[in-house]
Amino acid sequence: MAQSKKRNPGIYVLIFHLSRDVAVAVGRLGELVFQTGWYAYVGSGKSGVEARVRRHLRPHDRPHWHLDYLLPLGQPTAAVIGYTDDSLECPLAHHLEQRCQVIPRFGSSDCRCPGHLFHSPEQASLEDAAVQGMTALGCTPVPIPVDWNWGPTII
């Protein structure tokens, strides 16, 4: 996908792997322990979903979102993007919550969701949940492989 100058709002699920158990201080949540395995973070980019995902994949001197504390310890592998003007981040998180283990309070400090980070022993189950959730919400899911070198020429 070539980068577009148009800013497309939407929702996303960023999938990454932790190859070992880690303990990390996550802002006001304090120190949390994350088990080895696959994680999916649900978010939105109202001013441009591609830009938001790219932002997560860049190094940061000062973490802003909960994900900024954890993602550098893992290996990102995929993003599933759904273009929409509607606020569907929380409904998508509720869909994943039905199928995957939720990490309490992670990524949900500005809403009433139990969490926006999900854990699974398998990458495929997280991707399937993301695709099915977006489809159920009326978004066309666009799966995109990503890594730390994911730059503006990819999306």
Z-matrix of the N, CA and C atoms (Angstrom, degrees):
N
C 1 1.436
C 2 1.513 1 109.86
N 3 1.257 2 118.45 1 125.37
C 4 1.458 3 121.62 2 177.69
C 5 1.526 4 109.26 3 -78.97
N 6 1.310 5 115.83 4 148.49
C 7 1.456 6 119.90 5 179.38
C 8 1.515 7 110.21 6 -67.09
N 9 1.298 8 115.43 7 137.10
C 10 1.449 9 121.33 8 179.17
C 11 1.519 10 108.98 9 -106.72
N 12 1.342 11 116.58 10 144.62
C 13 1.457 12 120.17 11 176.36
C 14 1.523 13 110.51 12 -77.83
N 15 1.331 14 117.11 13 -18.68
C 16 1.457 15 121.15 14 177.65
C 17 1.530 16 108.65 15 -74.99
N 18 1.312 17 116.04 16 136.22
C 19 1.462 18 120.78 17 178.78
C 20 1.513 19 108.70 18 -91.10
N 21 1.319 20 116.07 19 113.20
C 22 1.455 21 122.15 20 -177.83
C 23 1.525 22 109.97 21 -100.42
N 24 1.336 23 118.19 22 115.88
C 25 1.455 24 120.10 23 177.24
C 26 1.522 25 110.58 24 -71.46
N 27 1.329 26 115.82 25 156.55
C 28 1.453 27 118.56 26 177.86
C 29 1.513 28 113.27 27 174.43
N 30 1.315 29 113.78 28 -170.50
C 31 1.460 30 123.03 29 177.73
C 32 1.522 31 108.20 30 -119.02
N 33 1.321 32 115.59 31 160.48
C 34 1.458 33 119.33 32 -179.80
C 35 1.518 34 110.78 33 -150.54
N 36 1.314 35 114.24 34 158.97
C 37 1.455 36 123.08 35 169.84
C 38 1.518 37 105.51 36 -126.82
N 39 1.324 38 116.79 37 117.81
C 40 1.455 39 122.71 38 178.89
C 41 1.522 40 107.82 39 -101.05
N 42 1.327 41 115.66 40 122.27
C 43 1.468 42 121.58 41 -174.88
C 44 1.514 43 109.42 42 -107.92
N 45 1.343 44 115.53 43 133.53
C 46 1.457 45 120.85 44 179.64
C 47 1.522 46 110.25 45 -147.16
N 48 1.323 47 115.26 46 164.31
C 49 1.460 48 122.35 47 -176.10
C 50 1.519 49 110.50 48 -119.54
N 51 1.333 50 115.35 49 137.39
C 52 1.460 51 121.46 50 169.57
C 53 1.523 52 107.28 51 -106.33
N 54 1.313 53 116.86 52 122.20
C 55 1.467 54 120.79 53 -175.86
C 56 1.527 55 112.82 54 -85.19
N 57 1.336 56 116.68 55 -4.82
C 58 1.464 57 120.71 56 177.66
C 59 1.520 58 108.34 57 -153.78
N 60 1.332 59 116.03 58 161.97
C 61 1.459 60 119.88 59 174.16
C 62 1.527 61 108.43 60 -66.05
N 63 1.325 62 116.68 61 140.85
C 64 1.463 63 120.65 62 178.60
C 65 1.523 64 109.93 63 -137.28
N 66 1.321 65 115.34 64 147.34
C 67 1.458 66 122.49 65 170.40
C 68 1.519 67 106.21 66 -113.81
N 69 1.320 68 116.46 67 130.00
C 70 1.457 69 120.42 68 -177.24
C 71 1.524 70 109.44 69 -144.82
N 72 1.322 71 115.83 70 140.44
C 73 1.461 72 120.93 71 174.13
C 74 1.525 73 107.91 72 -78.28
N 75 1.327 74 116.11 73 123.09
C 76 1.464 75 122.08 74 -175.95
C 77 1.528 76 108.65 75 -115.72
N 78 1.314 77 115.89 76 86.33
C 79 1.459 78 120.81 77 177.13
C 80 1.507 79 112.64 78 48.07
N 81 1.335 80 116.16 79 -133.38
C 82 1.466 81 121.97 80 -178.51
C 83 1.519 82 113.44 81 -73.71
N 84 1.327 83 117.30 82 -10.95
C 85 1.467 84 119.65 83 177.09
C 86 1.521 85 111.49 84 -72.60
N 87 1.325 86 116.82 85 -19.81
C 88 1.461 87 121.01 86 -178.92
C 89 1.509 88 111.36 87 83.80
N 90 1.321 89 115.77 88 -162.61
C 91 1.467 90 120.23 89 -178.16
C 92 1.524 91 110.13 90 -78.78
N 93 1.320 92 114.84 91 127.85
C 94 1.466 93 122.23 92 177.97
C 95 1.517 94 108.85 93 -123.20
N 96 1.319 95 115.72 94 148.61
C 97 1.463 96 121.53 95 176.76
C 98 1.527 97 108.01 96 -107.08
N 99 1.330 98 115.15 97 129.07
C 100 1.456 99 122.19 98 179.47
C 101 1.515 100 108.77 99 -115.55
N 102 1.319 101 115.86 100 129.68
C 103 1.462 102 121.76 101 -179.99
C 104 1.524 103 111.11 102 -78.97
N 105 1.310 104 115.00 103 154.27
C 106 1.457 105 121.13 104 172.02
C 107 1.526 106 108.53 105 -53.72
N 108 1.311 107 116.02 106 142.53
C 109 1.461 108 119.60 107 176.46
C 110 1.507 109 111.83 108 143.33
N 111 1.321 110 114.81 109 -162.90
C 112 1.458 111 123.04 110 -175.41
C 113 1.513 112 110.20 111 -102.76
N 114 1.323 113 115.82 112 142.84
C 115 1.455 114 122.02 113 -179.01
C 116 1.519 115 109.76 114 -130.83
N 117 1.326 116 114.98 115 148.11
C 118 1.459 117 121.92 116 176.03
C 119 1.519 118 108.00 117 -130.48
N 120 1.316 119 115.73 118 125.73
C 121 1.455 120 122.13 119 178.94
C 122 1.522 121 108.83 120 -108.36
N 123 1.327 122 116.84 121 127.22
C 124 1.459 123 122.78 122 -179.76
C 125 1.521 124 108.65 123 -98.83
N 126 1.322 125 115.41 124 129.13
C 127 1.464 126 119.99 125 179.20
C 128 1.514 127 111.11 126 -148.95
N 129 1.329 128 114.29 127 -177.03
C 130 1.460 129 120.08 128 177.82
C 131 1.518 130 109.27 129 -140.40
N 132 1.306 131 114.51 130 156.84
C 133 1.455 132 121.95 131 175.70
C 134 1.515 133 108.43 132 -133.74
N 135 1.298 134 115.90 133 88.70
C 136 1.466 135 119.80 134 -175.69
C 137 1.526 136 112.52 135 -70.11
N 138 1.331 137 116.38 136 -24.57
C 139 1.470 138 120.02 137 178.02
C 140 1.521 139 111.80 138 -100.68
N 141 1.311 140 116.77 139 4.73
C 142 1.458 141 122.08 140 179.78
C 143 1.514 142 110.76 141 146.63
N 144 1.320 143 115.77 142 105.55
C 145 1.461 144 120.03 143 -174.79
C 146 1.533 145 111.79 144 -68.69
N 147 1.334 146 118.32 145 -36.83
C 148 1.465 147 119.82 146 179.12
C 149 1.526 148 110.52 147 -64.22
N 150 1.333 149 116.42 148 -41.78
C 151 1.463 150 120.39 149 179.45
C 152 1.524 151 110.91 150 -62.85
N 153 1.318 152 117.56 151 -37.62
C 154 1.465 153 120.40 152 179.59
C 155 1.526 154 110.82 153 -65.49
N 156 1.318 155 117.12 154 -43.91
C 157 1.463 156 119.98 155 179.33
C 158 1.527 157 109.82 156 -64.79
N 159 1.328 158 117.08 157 -44.21
C 160 1.473 159 119.81 158 177.43
C 161 1.520 160 110.85 159 -59.39
N 162 1.318 161 117.51 160 -39.37
C 163 1.456 162 121.38 161 179.22
C 164 1.524 163 111.15 162 -59.59
N 165 1.334 164 116.59 163 -41.80
C 166 1.465 165 120.00 164 178.78
C 167 1.527 166 111.85 165 -62.88
N 168 1.316 167 116.84 166 -27.74
C 169 1.462 168 121.32 167 -174.63
C 170 1.528 169 113.23 168 -92.25
N 171 1.309 170 117.23 169 8.05
C 172 1.468 171 121.52 170 175.40
C 173 1.520 172 109.29 171 -104.15
N 174 1.334 173 117.61 172 151.27
C 175 1.471 174 119.51 173 174.96
C 176 1.533 175 110.92 174 -69.19
N 177 1.327 176 116.00 175 150.84
C 178 1.458 177 121.73 176 -177.85
C 179 1.525 178 110.15 177 -132.81
N 180 1.305 179 115.77 178 134.72
C 181 1.462 180 120.27 179 174.88
C 182 1.523 181 111.24 180 -72.71
N 183 1.331 182 115.15 181 -38.56
C 184 1.464 183 120.54 182 179.66
C 185 1.520 184 109.20 183 -125.70
N 186 1.320 185 117.81 184 114.09
C 187 1.464 186 119.79 185 178.55
C 188 1.527 187 111.30 186 -62.10
N 189 1.326 188 116.06 187 141.57
C 190 1.457 189 121.78 188 178.44
C 191 1.530 190 110.32 189 -111.57
N 192 1.326 191 116.64 190 -52.85
C 193 1.462 192 121.86 191 179.21
C 194 1.524 193 110.08 192 -97.03
N 195 1.332 194 115.90 193 159.49
C 196 1.466 195 120.24 194 177.45
C 197 1.526 196 111.04 195 -52.46
N 198 1.322 197 116.58 196 -40.21
C 199 1.460 198 120.82 197 -177.90
C 200 1.530 199 112.13 198 -60.25
N 201 1.322 200 117.48 199 -29.88
C 202 1.466 201 121.07 200 -179.05
C 203 1.526 202 112.23 201 -62.61
N 204 1.319 203 118.29 202 -24.08
C 205 1.460 204 122.34 203 178.80
C 206 1.526 205 111.80 204 -79.70
N 207 1.326 206 116.57 205 -34.31
C 208 1.467 207 121.37 206 -172.20
C 209 1.522 208 113.96 207 -97.45
N 210 1.303 209 118.20 208 -41.65
C 211 1.463 210 121.06 209 -172.62
C 212 1.533 211 114.26 210 -55.74
N 213 1.340 212 120.46 211 -38.28
C 214 1.468 213 118.93 212 179.42
C 215 1.524 214 114.14 213 -62.27
N 216 1.328 215 117.93 214 -15.42
C 217 1.460 216 121.67 215 178.90
C 218 1.527 217 111.93 216 -88.95
N 219 1.321 218 116.93 217 -6.99
C 220 1.454 219 121.92 218 -177.40
C 221 1.511 220 112.53 219 -117.24
N 222 1.322 221 114.48 220 -174.88
C 223 1.460 222 121.94 221 178.84
C 224 1.523 223 108.34 222 -121.40
N 225 1.340 224 118.06 223 106.66
C 226 1.463 225 119.54 224 177.43
C 227 1.520 226 110.92 225 -69.00
N 228 1.327 227 116.44 226 141.70
C 229 1.460 228 120.34 227 -176.71
C 230 1.524 229 113.62 228 -127.75
N 231 1.328 230 117.75 229 -29.00
C 232 1.463 231 119.66 230 -175.27
C 233 1.516 232 110.92 231 -156.43
N 234 1.307 233 114.70 232 155.64
C 235 1.460 234 122.18 233 169.76
C 236 1.514 235 106.58 234 -133.53
N 237 1.317 236 115.84 235 141.85
C 238 1.454 237 121.40 236 172.81
C 239 1.521 238 105.10 237 -116.17
N 240 1.323 239 115.75 238 120.37
C 241 1.454 240 121.80 239 -175.48
C 242 1.520 241 109.70 240 -112.92
N 243 1.319 242 116.14 241 140.43
C 244 1.458 243 122.59 242 173.52
C 245 1.510 244 108.73 243 -128.51
N 246 1.313 245 116.63 244 121.87
C 247 1.465 246 120.78 245 -178.53
C 248 1.522 247 109.62 246 -84.11
N 249 1.334 248 115.06 247 126.92
C 250 1.456 249 120.54 248 180.00
C 251 1.520 250 109.64 249 -163.58
N 252 1.308 251 115.54 250 149.44
C 253 1.460 252 121.24 251 171.95
C 254 1.526 253 111.00 252 -90.02
N 255 1.321 254 116.63 253 -11.72
C 256 1.463 255 121.54 254 -177.50
C 257 1.533 256 110.89 255 -81.46
N 258 1.322 257 116.26 256 152.86
C 259 1.471 258 122.68 257 177.10
C 260 1.532 259 108.65 258 -83.27
N 261 1.327 260 115.71 259 89.61
C 262 1.466 261 120.91 260 -174.73
C 263 1.523 262 113.48 261 -113.60
N 264 1.336 263 117.12 262 8.90
C 265 1.467 264 120.00 263 -179.11
C 266 1.533 265 111.42 264 -59.91
N 267 1.313 266 118.09 265 -49.73
C 268 1.469 267 120.71 266 -178.64
C 269 1.536 268 112.30 267 -68.23
N 270 1.335 269 119.46 268 -43.52
C 271 1.469 270 117.73 269 174.83
C 272 1.535 271 112.74 270 -59.04
N 273 1.332 272 117.08 271 -35.61
C 274 1.464 273 119.19 272 176.90
C 275 1.523 274 110.42 273 -67.45
N 276 1.329 275 117.27 274 -41.55
C 277 1.468 276 120.40 275 177.53
C 278 1.532 277 110.45 276 -61.05
N 279 1.326 278 117.37 277 -40.00
C 280 1.477 279 120.34 278 178.22
C 281 1.521 280 110.81 279 -63.77
N 282 1.324 281 117.41 280 -35.48
C 283 1.463 282 120.35 281 177.25
C 284 1.531 283 110.24 282 -64.06
N 285 1.319 284 117.55 283 -46.76
C 286 1.470 285 120.42 284 179.66
C 287 1.530 286 111.49 285 -65.73
N 288 1.316 287 115.73 286 -33.88
C 289 1.467 288 120.75 287 179.66
C 290 1.531 289 111.50 288 -59.13
N 291 1.332 290 117.02 289 -30.99
C 292 1.467 291 121.37 290 179.92
C 293 1.526 292 112.37 291 -72.71
N 294 1.347 293 116.92 292 -19.43
C 295 1.461 294 120.51 293 -173.06
C 296 1.514 295 114.84 294 -117.79
N 297 1.340 296 117.54 295 -15.38
C 298 1.465 297 121.03 296 -173.34
C 299 1.525 298 109.84 297 -136.83
N 300 1.314 299 115.45 298 162.87
C 301 1.461 300 121.15 299 177.85
C 302 1.530 301 109.89 300 -74.84
N 303 1.327 302 116.31 301 122.64
C 304 1.464 303 120.89 302 179.49
C 305 1.531 304 109.56 303 -86.10
N 306 1.320 305 115.92 304 141.77
C 307 1.458 306 121.81 305 173.35
C 308 1.531 307 105.41 306 -92.57
N 309 1.332 308 118.00 307 111.35
C 310 1.465 309 121.17 308 -172.08
C 311 1.526 310 113.69 309 -56.96
N 312 1.334 311 115.17 310 133.00
C 313 1.466 312 126.89 311 172.74
C 314 1.520 313 114.39 312 69.88
N 315 1.330 314 118.65 313 -7.75
C 316 1.466 315 120.95 314 -176.98
C 317 1.527 316 109.27 315 -72.52
N 318 1.319 317 116.24 316 120.17
C 319 1.458 318 121.49 317 176.21
C 320 1.509 319 115.07 318 79.04
N 321 1.331 320 117.34 319 6.10
C 322 1.464 321 119.29 320 -175.61
C 323 1.531 322 112.07 321 -123.95
N 324 1.313 323 117.21 322 33.16
C 325 1.464 324 119.92 323 -178.34
C 326 1.530 325 112.56 324 -71.65
N 327 1.331 326 117.05 325 -16.70
C 328 1.466 327 119.57 326 -179.17
C 329 1.531 328 112.56 327 -110.31
N 330 1.336 329 116.70 328 18.92
C 331 1.466 330 120.57 329 177.07
C 332 1.527 331 108.76 330 -149.78
N 333 1.315 332 115.99 331 -176.38
C 334 1.469 333 120.13 332 -178.31
C 335 1.529 334 113.23 333 -103.47
N 336 1.314 335 116.63 334 11.74
C 337 1.463 336 120.62 335 178.89
C 338 1.530 337 110.12 336 -67.76
N 339 1.331 338 117.41 337 151.13
C 340 1.462 339 119.83 338 174.46
C 341 1.533 340 112.45 339 -61.92
N 342 1.322 341 117.48 340 -29.54
C 343 1.462 342 122.23 341 179.46
C 344 1.515 343 110.03 342 173.47
N 345 1.332 344 115.20 343 162.59
C 346 1.461 345 120.94 344 177.72
C 347 1.526 346 111.55 345 -119.57
N 348 1.335 347 116.86 346 12.91
C 349 1.465 348 122.28 347 175.52
C 350 1.518 349 107.90 348 -119.74
N 351 1.349 350 114.88 349 135.82
C 352 1.459 351 120.54 350 -174.35
C 353 1.522 352 109.67 351 -130.57
N 354 1.331 353 115.91 352 146.12
C 355 1.463 354 122.31 353 -177.05
C 356 1.523 355 109.53 354 -118.57
N 357 1.333 356 114.59 355 144.96
C 358 1.454 357 121.19 356 175.77
C 359 1.528 358 108.46 357 -154.37
N 360 1.319 359 117.79 358 150.36
C 361 1.464 360 119.12 359 174.96
C 362 1.532 361 112.45 360 -73.97
N 363 1.353 362 117.41 361 -11.74
C 364 1.466 363 121.11 362 -176.53
C 365 1.524 364 111.76 363 -127.13
N 366 1.304 365 116.53 364 136.73
C 367 1.462 366 121.36 365 176.36
C 368 1.526 367 110.84 366 -65.75
N 369 1.317 368 117.00 367 -41.71
C 370 1.466 369 121.45 368 -174.80
C 371 1.526 370 112.31 369 -59.14
N 372 1.331 371 117.61 370 -38.01
C 373 1.468 372 119.15 371 -178.81
C 374 1.524 373 111.12 372 -66.93
N 375 1.332 374 117.79 373 -34.38
C 376 1.465 375 120.79 374 177.32
C 377 1.528 376 110.92 375 -70.07
N 378 1.331 377 116.40 376 -43.55
C 379 1.466 378 120.31 377 178.29
C 380 1.529 379 110.82 378 -62.62
N 381 1.335 380 116.18 379 -44.38
C 382 1.466 381 119.96 380 178.96
C 383 1.526 382 111.27 381 -60.85
N 384 1.334 383 116.80 382 -43.56
C 385 1.467 384 120.69 383 179.66
C 386 1.525 385 110.49 384 -63.04
N 387 1.331 386 117.32 385 -40.23
C 388 1.469 387 121.37 386 179.39
C 389 1.524 388 110.41 387 -64.44
N 390 1.328 389 117.01 388 -47.67
C 391 1.466 390 121.60 389 -178.77
C 392 1.526 391 110.37 390 -63.84
N 393 1.317 392 117.01 391 -46.40
C 394 1.463 393 120.03 392 -179.06
C 395 1.525 394 111.42 393 -66.26
N 396 1.333 395 116.94 394 -37.91
C 397 1.458 396 120.31 395 178.84
C 398 1.514 397 111.95 396 -64.78
N 399 1.315 398 116.64 397 -46.27
C 400 1.471 399 119.60 398 179.35
C 401 1.523 400 111.27 399 -63.75
N 402 1.313 401 115.98 400 -41.35
C 403 1.460 402 120.37 401 179.01
C 404 1.530 403 110.27 402 -61.70
N 405 1.327 404 116.75 403 -44.60
C 406 1.465 405 121.02 404 179.48
C 407 1.529 406 111.44 405 -63.11
N 408 1.327 407 117.04 406 -28.45
C 409 1.467 408 121.46 407 -179.68
C 410 1.531 409 112.66 408 -88.82
N 411 1.325 410 116.53 409 0.75
C 412 1.460 411 120.46 410 176.87
C 413 1.515 412 114.99 411 89.38
N 414 1.330 413 117.17 412 13.46
C 415 1.472 414 121.38 413 176.41
C 416 1.516 415 109.21 414 -100.92
N 417 1.302 416 116.14 415 146.17
C 418 1.455 417 119.79 416 172.23
C 419 1.527 418 107.45 417 -87.54
N 420 1.341 419 117.56 418 114.10
C 421 1.460 420 119.69 419 -178.44
C 422 1.525 421 111.29 420 -72.66
N 423 1.322 422 115.54 421 137.54
C 424 1.460 423 122.09 422 177.91
C 425 1.527 424 107.61 423 -121.16
N 426 1.354 425 118.15 424 99.22
C 427 1.463 426 120.28 425 177.71
C 428 1.530 427 110.54 426 -75.22
N 429 1.331 428 116.29 427 135.57
C 430 1.456 429 121.96 428 -177.86
C 431 1.524 430 108.80 429 -135.92
N 432 1.342 431 118.36 430 125.14
C 433 1.468 432 118.85 431 173.66
C 434 1.522 433 109.92 432 -70.29
N 435 1.317 434 117.03 433 139.52
C 436 1.465 435 121.64 434 179.48
C 437 1.522 436 110.13 435 -136.39
N 438 1.319 437 115.09 436 162.46
C 439 1.454 438 121.94 437 170.22
C 440 1.518 439 107.50 438 -156.24
N 441 1.306 440 117.01 439 -174.64
C 442 1.464 441 120.48 440 -177.68
C 443 1.516 442 111.96 441 -66.32
N 444 1.306 443 118.05 442 -15.29
C 445 1.458 444 121.13 443 179.31
C 446 1.519 445 112.58 444 -96.86
N 447 1.322 446 115.65 445 9.45
C 448 1.458 447 121.29 446 -176.97
C 449 1.515 448 107.84 447 -65.48
N 450 1.298 449 117.06 448 112.19
C 451 1.455 450 120.62 449 -176.36
C 452 1.506 451 111.98 450 -118.31
N 453 1.320 452 115.88 451 -173.37
C 454 1.449 453 121.12 452 -174.26
C 455 1.519 454 114.58 453 -65.24
N 456 1.326 455 119.65 454 -13.57
C 457 1.466 456 120.01 455 179.68
C 458 1.522 457 111.73 456 -81.82
N 459 1.319 458 118.34 457 -14.89
C 460 1.463 459 120.63 458 -177.75
C 461 1.521 460 110.88 459 -81.89
N 462 1.300 461 117.58 460 -41.96
C 463 1.471 462 119.50 461 -177.14
C 464 1.505 463 110.89 462 -138.16
